[in-house]
Amino acid sequence: MKKSITILVLALLTFSSYAQEKGIPNVVGISHTINSNILKEDRKIQVYLPKDYVSSNKTYPVIYLLDGQRFFLYGASLYQTYSEFNLSPDFIIVGITNVQANRMNTFSAGAIDFGQFLQREVISFIDDNYRTSKKRLLFGWAYGGGFGLETLMSRPKLFDGYILSSPYPLSSKMNRFKEFIRNNNSLDTFIYFVSDEKEFGVKEGTEELSTFLSNNPTNLRWKFKVLSGEEHRSTVYPALFHGLQEYFENYTEINFSDLEEFNTKGGLNYVHKYYDKRFKLYGLSKELAPFTKFAIIRLAIQAKNYNQFHNLVTSFKKETLISELSLNRLFIIANFYTENEKTKEALTFYNLLSKKYPTSNRLQIVLDTLK
């Protein structure tokens, strides 16, 4: 019997090993080939769709990634992270494959042709074949980042925003860019650009661009971030992650690191303005999520600021908090009254709790202690 079992186990292990060795293809997204009349060659593009694309009728923003042969998989992975943690609305990723041997020429001397290809053949194809919202963001790295700035100047309405990672060369474009801004001062395009603090040859251009934008206020929504500890090939990853967060501003529930930041930004007035803008941009609720209310109250608890704690609890209304929050979080709030020797307020809060949790032994023990 034992011998039979041993033979069976070995057979199963052998089959399992064979199955694992054989495997199945791991296909990410959809590939299309565009026979370009403009570039006179075939170009492959890769498309990654939101998880609910097939089952919905919604339209989606599109993130176009230059050098898709390098960055498409990262874009797809980033979408998964953004979706899982609800960091943004769903979006479509489009990777535009480049030919490495001609890459520099494509984004510099060939920029006019490539720009036409992008507008007339790639974007037209995506808009015709997928449900797009007409909101578009272009990502480019190095020479691709420099091409992004060229695209803004030559086709200012083509994209709503740009994420430029280590864009190069910028210094040679600055005179034309300054003139462009003077003639398009009302343009409200989003620009997020980065370079590492030691990225010589690149940082001079990004710093010049940042200085000009700082000294010449426009309607552009822009941010320059100096990275630390990166190198030319790695700036892509923080640039795209944080750039998307900036682009999809006000989408996430609001968050503060401490009470000082909360107060510096304007307290509850700032919070309500944030949610008003969130509603306007995405149609999301103007109401704070229960955990967000608790997180703001907790800032005052952590800072041991009773007066502000009490004002926040009053603003959010005790009865509403009790109806929304878990018992453990409500105990944290109630306990802060006790810690500050506010017995009357603590009793009021605990009595309200007892109406919702009449059978809680833990709650009854606390009430007996306070009475």
PyMOL commands that set and color helices and strands:
alter all, ss='L'
color gray80, all
select helices_A, chain A and resi 2-22+68-84+100-107+111-129+143-154+171-183+203-215+236-247+259-265+267-282+290-302+306-316+318-324+327-339+343-356+361-370
alter helices_A, ss='H'
color red, helices_A
select strands_A, chain A and resi 30-36+41-48+60-66+92-96+132-141+161-165+190-196+221-227
alter strands_A, ss='S'
color yellow, strands_A
deselect
rebuild
show_as cartoon
